[in-house]
Amino acid sequence: MIPMNEQLMPKSCGPGLRRAGVLILALCGLSGPVLAQMSVLVVVEPTERKDGLLVSRTGLETGLGKALGTAVKVVSSDDLTDAMRSTRSTGYDVFVAPPQVVASALGHGYELLGSTDAEEQFVLVAKAGMARTADMRAKGRIYLPQQDSIYTYLARGMLNADGLSFRDLRDVKYARYPQAGLTAITMNLAEATVIRKAEWDVWAQAHPGVAQPLATSAPVPGGFSVAVKADLASDVKNKLARFFESAAPGVGLKPVSARSDGAAYRRVAELGTYTPTSLPGATVVNAAAVQRLLEDGAVLVDTRTEREFKQHSIDGARWVPYVEKSLKDVVYDQKVDDFAGLAALDRSRPTVFLCNGPECWKSYKASRAALAAGFKQVYWFRGGMPEWLAPR
């Protein structure tokens, strides 16, 4: 079975992924006719941890190694935030992950192979007496897993559909396991949570009158989804597809047989935590404008992690990390974040802030911090490294 520890994690992985123990399958890509090292990241939602533990490390190493003609290394994790960051930095060749992770990957140079389960729906549930989503405004407390979990994505979408944001609620509590949200409601520790519809139907029969559904999500891909880098050689992608379709059950994974419409993944991505398209007081710029600003002497500040900065960076950029712990929302608590490096920047110079694209909030928050600190010429490169690395 797959132990969740960092001992199996390649040293090239970031510390967050090694600590969490993300399931990495170090495969091989093509270098001419010979396969070079390839990485496959398998990420497990907190509630699906059991599925991850059932996967046979030896089986995956042997099966994938035989299919691709190379050695394979296997590790596991449920750190969704690190996984989402990896999709934006294109740090892995293959993702086997929940739909929101794969949805992000599909926006950053990956192609979809399919998913292991049919589409499913989720339900926004509230305690009895709270009949409408609007009743949650100001006084509602919602219990959710990690910020980047599928539950949180869908909660945001269902609230937005009724004109609410997380910032309109009394409190958003992030914990580990969604099923505990129903317990939190029964103990009056929360007014609402999100749960799979199938699980809600069973729970509601056993606990009549305790809670009621307020909204049901659109269908989203179920189980694990698989995406591969679009620029992998065709024969490598074909071998991977055949393995996940036929051989995966022999190592503890369901076959990748479901073919959800790509639109389902786009819907999931849109429900996620995308940054605003504008920032009062700052100028939003594209890659071409950033190039001109650099030529004119502007300071370019990269707010990503050190690992990401070392993997890909723009010539002349300064690494000033924004350590983010606050909500990925326009209303966030800056006091829980760390952007100490801002003090070393020159407020009189034009300054451009970047991170990992529209889903990454670090450069947005860094730009706001600079405006609050008195910087007069603040430029926000919202597209960040993905846009910079894209052909232009």
C-alpha positions in Angstrom: 0.0 0.0 0.0 1.1 3.6 -0.4 2.4 5.2 2.8 1.8 9.0 3.0 5.2 10.2 3.8 7.9 12.3 2.3 10.5 9.6 2.1 9.2 8.5 -1.3 9.0 12.1 -2.6 11.6 13.1 -5.2 14.0 15.8 -4.0 12.9 17.9 -7.0 9.5 18.3 -5.4 8.7 21.4 -3.3 8.7 21.1 0.5 5.0 21.5 0.7 4.4 18.5 -1.5 7.0 16.4 0.2 5.6 17.1 3.6 2.1 16.3 2.5 3.2 13.3 0.5 1.7 13.7 -2.9 1.3 10.6 -5.0 4.0 11.0 -7.6 4.6 8.5 -10.3 8.0 9.3 -11.7 7.5 8.0 -15.3 9.4 8.7 -18.5 8.8 11.0 -21.4 10.4 10.8 -24.8 13.9 12.1 -25.6 14.2 11.0 -29.2 13.3 7.3 -29.2 14.3 6.9 -25.5 12.0 7.8 -22.6 13.3 10.4 -20.2 12.0 10.9 -16.7 8.3 11.8 -16.4 6.3 12.7 -13.3 2.7 11.8 -12.6 1.0 13.5 -9.7 -2.0 11.7 -8.0 -3.9 13.8 -5.6 -6.6 12.6 -3.2 -9.5 14.7 -1.8 -9.6 14.4 2.0 -12.7 12.2 1.9 -11.1 10.0 -0.7 -8.0 9.2 1.3 -9.0 5.6 1.7 -9.0 5.2 -2.1 -5.5 6.6 -2.2 -4.3 4.2 0.5 -5.7 1.2 -1.5 -3.5 1.9 -4.4 -0.6 -0.5 -4.7 2.7 1.3 -4.9 4.4 -1.9 -6.2 1.6 -2.4 -8.7 1.8 1.1 -10.1 5.6 1.0 -10.3 5.5 -2.3 -12.1 2.5 -1.6 -14.3 3.4 1.8 -15.4 7.0 0.9 -15.7 6.1 -1.9 -18.0 3.7 0.2 -20.1 6.2 2.9 -20.6 9.5 1.0 -20.5 10.9 3.0 -17.6 11.2 3.0 -13.8 8.3 4.4 -11.8 8.2 6.0 -8.3 5.0 6.4 -6.3 4.0 8.7 -3.5 0.6 10.0 -2.2 -0.9 13.2 -0.8 -4.1 15.2 -0.1 -2.6 18.7 -0.1 -4.9 20.3 -2.7 -3.3 23.7 -2.5 0.1 22.5 -3.4 -1.4 20.4 -6.2 -3.3 23.4 -7.7 0.0 25.4 -7.6 1.7 22.5 -9.5 -0.9 22.7 -12.3 -0.1 26.4 -12.8 3.7 25.9 -12.8 3.3 22.8 -15.1 5.6 20.9 -12.8 4.3 17.4 -13.7 3.6 15.6 -16.9 0.4 13.7 -15.8 -2.2 14.6 -13.2 -4.5 12.0 -11.6 -6.6 14.1 -9.4 -10.0 15.5 -8.4 -11.8 17.5 -11.1 -10.9 20.9 -9.9 -7.2 20.1 -10.0 -7.5 18.7 -13.5 -9.7 21.6 -14.5 -6.8 23.9 -13.6 -4.4 21.7 -15.5 -6.5 21.9 -18.6 -6.1 25.6 -18.6 -2.3 25.3 -18.4 -1.2 23.1 -21.3 -2.8 19.7 -20.5 -5.2 17.4 -22.3 -7.9 15.3 -20.7 -7.8 11.5 -20.8 -11.0 11.0 -18.8 -12.3 10.2 -15.3 -12.9 7.1 -13.2 -16.5 7.8 -12.2 -19.7 9.2 -13.7 -20.6 12.8 -13.1 -22.1 13.5 -9.6 -23.8 16.4 -7.8 -23.2 18.1 -4.5 -25.7 19.7 -2.1 -25.5 22.9 -0.1 -27.1 21.9 3.2 -28.2 24.2 6.0 -29.7 23.6 9.5 -33.5 23.4 9.8 -35.2 26.8 9.9 -32.8 28.3 7.3 -35.0 27.9 4.3 -33.1 30.1 1.7 -29.5 30.7 0.8 -30.1 34.4 1.4 -30.8 33.5 5.1 -27.1 32.8 5.5 -26.1 36.5 4.9 -24.2 38.0 7.8 -25.2 35.2 10.3 -24.3 32.0 8.4 -21.3 29.9 9.3 -20.2 27.4 6.7 -18.0 24.3 7.3 -15.8 23.3 4.3 -12.6 21.3 3.6 -9.5 22.9 2.2 -9.8 26.1 0.1 -9.0 24.2 -3.1 -11.3 21.2 -2.5 -14.2 20.5 -4.9 -16.6 21.1 -2.0 -15.3 24.7 -1.6 -15.4 25.3 -5.3 -19.0 24.2 -5.5 -20.0 26.0 -2.4 -18.7 29.2 -3.9 -20.6 28.6 -7.1 -23.9 27.8 -5.4 -23.6 30.9 -3.2 -22.7 33.1 -6.2 -25.8 31.8 -8.0 -27.9 33.4 -5.3 -25.8 36.6 -5.2 -23.7 35.7 -2.1 -20.0 35.5 -1.5 -18.1 33.9 1.3 -17.4 37.4 2.5 -21.2 37.8 3.1 -21.2 35.0 5.7 -20.4 35.3 9.3 -17.6 32.7 9.1 -16.0 30.2 6.7 -14.3 27.4 8.6 -11.9 25.2 6.8 -11.2 21.7 8.2 -10.3 18.4 6.7 -13.3 16.1 6.2 -16.6 17.2 4.7 -18.7 14.6 6.5 -17.9 16.4 9.7 -19.8 19.4 8.4 -23.1 17.6 9.0 -21.9 16.9 12.6 -21.0 20.6 12.9 -24.6 21.5 12.0 -26.1 19.1 14.5 -23.9 20.5 17.2 -24.7 24.1 16.3 -21.1 24.8 15.3 -22.1 25.7 11.7 -25.2 26.6 9.8 -24.2 25.1 6.5 -21.9 22.7 4.7 -21.6 21.0 1.3 -21.8 17.2 0.8 -22.1 14.8 -2.0 -25.8 14.4 -3.0 -25.6 10.6 -2.6 -24.2 10.9 0.9 -26.8 13.6 1.8 -29.6 11.4 0.7 -28.5 8.6 3.1 -27.7 11.0 6.0 -31.0 12.8 5.6 -33.0 9.6 6.0 -31.1 8.7 9.2 -31.5 12.3 10.6 -34.9 13.6 9.6 -35.6 17.3 10.3 -32.1 18.2 11.3 -31.1 20.0 8.1 -32.3 20.7 4.6 -30.9 21.3 1.1 -30.7 24.9 -0.1 -29.1 24.3 -3.5 -27.8 21.5 -5.7 -24.8 21.8 -8.0 -24.6 21.1 -11.7 -23.0 17.7 -12.4 -19.2 17.5 -12.1 -16.8 14.7 -13.1 -16.6 12.0 -10.4 -13.7 10.2 -8.9 -10.2 10.8 -10.2 -9.7 12.6 -13.5 -6.5 12.2 -15.6 -4.8 14.9 -17.7 -1.5 14.7 -19.5 0.7 17.4 -20.9 -0.4 18.3 -24.4 3.2 18.3 -25.7 3.9 14.7 -24.7 4.7 12.4 -27.7 1.6 10.8 -29.1 2.8 7.2 -28.4 3.5 8.1 -24.8 0.0 9.5 -24.4 -1.5 6.5 -26.0 0.4 4.1 -23.7 -0.8 6.1 -20.7 -4.4 6.1 -21.9 -4.3 2.3 -22.5 -2.9 1.7 -19.0 -5.4 3.9 -17.2 -8.3 2.4 -19.2 -7.4 -1.3 -18.8 -4.6 -2.0 -16.4 -5.3 0.5 -13.6 -7.9 -1.7 -11.7 -5.1 -4.2 -11.2 -3.2 -1.7 -9.0 -6.2 -0.4 -7.0 -7.4 2.4 -9.3 -10.7 2.3 -11.1 -10.5 2.3 -14.9 -10.5 5.7 -16.6 -13.6 5.1 -18.7 -15.9 8.1 -18.2 -15.7 10.8 -20.8 -17.1 14.0 -19.3 -17.6 16.9 -21.6 -14.7 19.4 -21.4 -17.3 22.0 -20.6 -17.8 20.2 -17.2 -14.2 21.0 -16.3 -14.6 24.6 -17.5 -17.6 25.0 -15.2 -15.5 23.7 -12.3 -12.7 26.1 -13.1 -15.0 29.0 -13.3 -16.5 28.1 -9.9 -12.9 28.3 -8.4 -11.2 31.2 -6.9 -10.3 33.4 -9.9 -8.9 36.8 -9.2 -10.8 39.9 -10.2 -10.1 41.3 -13.6 -9.3 44.8 -12.3 -7.7 46.5 -9.3 -8.5 50.1 -8.5 -5.3 52.1 -8.2 -3.2 49.6 -10.2 -2.8 49.0 -13.9 -3.5 45.5 -15.1 -0.9 44.6 -17.8 -0.2 41.8 -20.2 3.1 40.1 -21.1 3.9 42.6 -23.9 3.3 45.6 -21.6 5.6 43.9 -18.9 8.3 43.6 -21.5 8.1 47.3 -22.3 8.0 48.3 -18.6 11.2 46.2 -18.0 12.9 48.0 -20.8 12.0 51.3 -19.3 13.4 50.3 -15.9 10.4 49.0 -13.9 11.0 46.6 -11.1 9.5 43.1 -11.6 8.5 41.3 -8.4 7.8 37.6 -8.5 5.7 36.6 -5.4 5.6 32.8 -5.9 7.4 30.2 -3.9 11.2 29.7 -4.1 10.8 26.4 -5.9 8.6 27.9 -8.6 10.9 30.9 -9.0 13.9 28.6 -9.5 12.0 26.5 -12.0 10.9 29.3 -14.2 11.4 33.0 -13.8 11.7 36.2 -15.9 15.2 37.6 -16.4 15.7 40.5 -14.0 12.8 39.6 -11.7 13.2 39.9 -8.0 11.9 37.1 -5.8 9.8 38.6 -3.0 7.5 35.8 -1.8 4.0 36.6 -0.7 3.2 34.0 2.0 -0.6 33.6 1.7 -2.8 32.2 4.5 -5.9 34.4 4.0 -9.0 33.6 2.0 -8.7 33.7 -1.8 -11.3 36.5 -2.0 -11.4 40.2 -2.5 -12.2 40.5 1.2 -9.3 38.9 3.1 -7.4 39.4 6.3 -4.0 40.7 5.2 -2.7 40.4 8.8 -2.5 36.6 8.5 -0.3 36.9 5.4 3.4 37.6 5.3 4.8 40.0 2.7 7.7 41.4 4.7 9.9 41.8 1.6 7.7 44.7 0.4 9.6 47.0 2.8 12.8 46.5 0.9 11.3 47.7 -2.4 11.6 51.3 -3.7 8.2 53.0 -3.6 9.3 55.6 -6.1 9.9 53.1 -9.0 7.2 51.6 -11.2 6.7 48.1 -9.8 5.1 45.0 -11.5 3.8 42.1 -9.4 3.3 38.6 -10.8 2.5 35.0 -9.7 0.9 32.0 -11.4 -1.9 33.4 -13.5 -5.6 34.4 -12.9 -6.2 31.7 -10.3 -3.2 32.8 -8.2 -4.0 35.5 -5.6 -0.5 36.3 -4.4 0.3 39.1 -6.9 -3.2 40.6 -6.5 -2.7 40.8 -2.8 0.9 42.0 -3.2 -0.3 44.8 -5.5 -2.9 45.8 -3.0 -0.3 45.8 -0.2 2.0 48.0 -2.4 -0.9 50.5 -3.0 -1.6 50.6 0.7 2.1 51.2 1.4 2.2 54.3 -0.9 3.5 52.9 -4.2 2.3 55.3 -6.9 3.0 53.2 -10.0 1.7 49.7 -9.4 1.3 47.2 -12.2 -0.5 43.9 -11.8 0.6 41.2 -14.3 -2.6 39.1 -13.8 -1.6 36.5 -16.4 1.7 35.9 -14.6 4.1 33.1 -15.6 1.7 31.0 -17.6 1.0 34.0 -19.9 4.7 34.9 -20.1 5.7 31.3 -21.1 2.9 31.0 -23.7 3.9 31.6 -27.3 3.4 35.2 -28.4 
